[in-house]
Amino acid sequence: MILWRVSATLLVALLICTGSASADIAFPARLDVIELEEAVFEITFTLPIVEGRKLRAEPRMPPTCVDVSPREVGMSSGGYTSTWSVRCEPASLAGEAILVEGLLGTQTDLAFTLTLLDGRSYSRILRPSRPGFLVPEEPSVLWLTVEAVVSGVRRSLRHLSLWFVLVAAALLGQRPRELVVAASAFAGGHLLAQWLGGRGWLEVTTQSRDILVWVTVAVPAIRLAGGDQWRDWLRPLWPTSLFLGFLFGGAQPEALPTEGLSNAEQLLALVLVAIGVGLAVLLMVVAALEFRAVVELAGGGRWRERAQQVVGYLAGAIAVGMVLVLLVGVSVVGYKVFVGPPMDTSADGRRVIRISEQERSLVLVEMRGFLASVQQITAALAVNDMQQVAEQARRSGRAAQHAVPPLLIAKLPAPFKKMGFDTHAGFDQLALDAEQLGDREHSLAQLGELMQNCVVCHGAYRIDPEPEPQTGDDG
């Protein structure tokens, strides 16, 4: 019984879990500050050329930093990139401000990243209205402990399905020791999934998690309602708890934001979140055992069977209803993602995609990211820098498409989506070939094919904002 159940759950886990990469949409203007060694930072500053003008903006490091290398400037028709190094004393930038002077006059957003030697990283979009970043102080161990444990407790207690699973297990006769072991197994599965997800090796969709968890609720509910099937479904409980913890951890791989945390603090946060999850499940176990005690004592034990049936019918009805709702939701979203909505035709013969102004901005940002990558790749090919070709191509690879919200993808027509996915895949292939082959002519041919996608897309579609809803005149 144990062997087939563990095998089945592992198979399901493999089916619903996929690797994922973190998203990074390329911006025409970028400022990357990387600590190469203690107190030494490499600065890479990229600005586009707009309407034939070189934008006048300049990064300003804190006064404690001095240049230690000359600036190397690479220019092309699309913009220019400056690279140099600075030394800062003291080494820590905490409490200091990094500014971009002149950004207000450019009307251009800028992607800023700061990466420190101990693994801390920060990412912001600097805007003309807020052209600077104040480096935060390092978090204290006490703050990190409280935040991580509370996050683990809160994220577990709010799931009704977990309450039903533990109450059903208690009413079916699970001993307190078995329930405590199950709580530990749940926390362990959660920790493992969080660790895998944080490295991009695992991703569980929330829909898959919720469907499987509610199915787990429905099965013991049948037993509580009086059925003889699935008598030993939750015996022993720890394999099921381990699997459920794996699902919950994989569906939310970042329990605590990792920005500003060192590598050691990120690992500590994972462990502390798992401790919080275990404490939350233990609280649920205590509540489930108390509920069982009340049922057994009420009416001298005469109401126990009736209470089990009521809980079984209630849990079963809710679980089946939730599974049906989730399946319908997944089907509808899947249909929209693959088929897309109907479209109008504009006066110039192009198909019109109507989305909200915010969604339109996201799509245009992605397109500008493609353009920025093409410009940077072209500049790198001009000097036969194939490593730079690979780096710039990968910025617009498959990783970037994960930044697009699923609801926005559902609004886009299928051919448009296919061209977008093919373009992301093409940039990844260009990056791979540039690294492995180092053939400039081959990369130029690949870039030409990618540009053909852009030409076809812009010739076939136009993106317009949805019309604002009409409001009636109350007078």
C-alpha positions, -999 to +999 in steps of 0.1 A: +000+000+000+028+024+010+049+016-020+022+022-047+010+054-030+045+068-028+052+059-064+019+074-076+025+107-058+061+110-071+048+103-106+022+130-103+048+154-089+070+148-119+040+155-142+030+188-127+065+202-118+085+219-144+118+238-143+115+276-144+139+304-148+136+338-133+123+365-156+143+395-167+128+419-193+156+438-211+154+476-209+171+499-234+186+519-205+204+499-178+227+504-148+243+473-134+266+475-104+284+443-095+309+438-066+338+419-081+359+418-050+356+434-016+350+471-020+356+470-058+325+474-080+322+471-118+297+495-133+280+490-167+259+518-179+238+516-211+218+544-227+199+544-260+201+570-287+166+585-291+157+605-323+194+609-331+203+624-297+225+608-271+207+610-238+225+631-212+224+610-181+252+600-158+254+576-128+267+590-095+281+566-070+283+576-033+311+601-024+330+573-007+337+557-041+365+566-065+372+554-100+400+528-103+399+521-140+393+542-171+359+541-188+356+519-218+328+531-241+312+510-269+290+529-293+266+518-320+236+532-339+212+523-311+231+536-281+263+533-261+276+514-231+302+526-206+321+502-183+344+511-155+353+501-119+352+520-086+366+513-051+344+523-021+357+528+014+341+516+036+332+486+015+295+485+026+272+507+006+244+503+032+227+537+038+243+552+007+225+565-025+232+556-061+218+582-084+214+588-122+218+625-128+200+638-159+174+610-160+146+636-154+152+652-188+153+619-207+117+607-200+133+572-200+129+544-175+161+526-164+166+491-152+190+491-122+206+461-105+231+460-076+248+427-068+271+423-038+298+398-031+279+380-004+249+373-027+227+402-018+210+417-049+186+445-055+166+453-087+146+485-093+132+504-122+145+540-119+121+566-133+127+602-141+106+612-111+127+589-088+162+586-104+180+570-074+183+540-051+190+541-014+209+509-004+191+494+026+208+483+058+214+446+063+185+429+081+191+417+117+189+380+126+159+388+149+140+405+121+148+377+097+137+350+122+104+367+131+095+375+094+104+340+082+086+320+110+055+342+108+054+339+070+055+301+073+028+300+099+005+325+080+009+308+046-002+274+061-030+284+084-049+301+057-055+270+036-089+254+044-079+222+026-051+214+051-076+218+080-099+193+063-071+168+057-060+168+093-095+167+108-103+138+086-071+120+096-079+126+133-115+113+130-103+082+111-082+073+142-047+086+135-028+086+168-012+119+180+023+106+174+014+098+138+000+133+133+031+149+148+053+129+124+030+140+095+035+177+105+073+171+104+070+154+070+049+183+057+076+208+068+103+187+053+086+185+019+079+222+020+116+229+027+128+206-001+104+222-027+113+257-016+150+249-021+144+234-055+121+262-066+145+289-054+171+275-078+147+273-108+145+235-108+109+232-098+076+249-103+042+237-093+012+256-105-013+267-079-041+251-099-024+217-099-017+220-062-052+229-053-068+201-074-046+174-059-051+187-023-088+188-026-088+153-042-068+142-011-096+157+010-124+140-010-111+105-006-111+103+033-144+122+032-159+092+015-147+070+043-160+094+070-194+095+053-198+057+057-181+043+026-158+013+028-136+023+000-101+039+005-101+026+041-063+029+043-058+060+022-042+080+050-024+051+067+004+059+073-001+097+071+035+109+066+039+100+029+007+120+020+019+148+043+053+148+026+037+151-008+013+178+003+042+198+018+061+194-015+031+207-034+026+238-012+063+246-012+066+242-049+036+264-056+051+293-037+088+289-040+096+324-025+080+324+009+102+353+019+115+379-006+152+371-012+161+407-023+186+421+001+195+387+017+229+372+015+233+336+004+236+324+040+205+345+051+185+330+022+193+295+033+185+304+069+152+319+058+142+287+040+148+267+072+130+292+094+100+293+070+099+255+072+099+257+110+070+282+108+051+258+084+057+229+109+045+250+138+013+259+119+006+223+110+012+213+147-014+239+157-038+223+132-031+189+146-039+201+181-071+216+169-080+184+150-074+163+181-094+186+203-123+184+178-121+146+179-121+147+217-152+169+217-170+146+193-162+115+214-173+131+246-205+148+234-235+127+242-214+101+259-199+090+225-233+085+209-228+113+184-194+102+171-206+082+141-232+109+132-205+137+135-181+117+113-208+114+086-216+151+088-180+161+085-175+135+057-205+148+037-195+185+043-158+179+034-167+158+004-191+183-010-167+212-006-138+192-021-157+179-051-171+214-057-136+230-055-122+203-079-149+210-105-145+247-102-107+245-106-110+221-136-134+244-153-112+274-146-081+256-160-101+245-191-113+280-198-079+296-193-063+269-214-088+274-242-082+312-242-044+308-241-043+285-271-071+300-292-073+336-282-101+361-285-118+373-317-103+404-333-113+433-356-095+445-387-081+480-390-082+503-420-047+493-430-056+456-431-039+446-398-057+426-371-064+447-340-055+433-305-074+452-278-060+450-243-059+474-213-034+503-214-013+487-186-012+454-206-003+472-238+026+489-219+038+454-209+037+441-244+055+472-257+082+469-230+088+433-242+091+445-278+115+473-268+134+445-250+137+426-283+149+458-300+175+465-273+188+430-276+190+433-314+210+465-310+234+451-285+239+419-305+246+439-336+271+460-318+288+429-304+289+412-338+306+443-352+336+437-330+333+399-330+325+397-293+306+364-293+304+362-255+286+395-255+263+383-283+253+353-262+247+374-230+225+399-249+206+372-268+198+354-236+182+385-221+153+381-245+152+343-244+126+320-228+133+334-193+118+368-203+085+353-214+077+343-178+074+379-170+041+382-190+011+375-168-010+345-178-042+365-180-025+388-206-014+358-226-050+346-227-061+378-244-036+374-272-044+355-305-027+322-310-006+332-341+007+362-322+016+341-292+033+315-314+055+342-330+064+356-295+073+321-282+093+313-313+112+346-310+121+339-274+133+304-284+152+319-313+172+342-290+180+313-267+193+293-297+213+323-309+229+325-275+237+288-274+252+288-309+272+319-302+288+303-272+294+269-288+302+278-324+315+313-322+306+318-359+297+355-365+282+348-400+260+321-385+248+344-357+241+372-383+219+347-403+200+338-371+195+374-362+181+380-397+155+352-391+145+367-358+140+401-374+118+385-400+095+375-371+094+412-360+085+423-396+058+398-400+043+405-365+042+443-370+028+439-405+000+416-393-011+431-360-016+464-342-022+468-304-048+493-293-060+501-258-094+489-249-120+516-251-130+531-217-165+520-205-192+546-213-208+561-182-244+572-184-256+606-176-274+606-143-290+640-149 
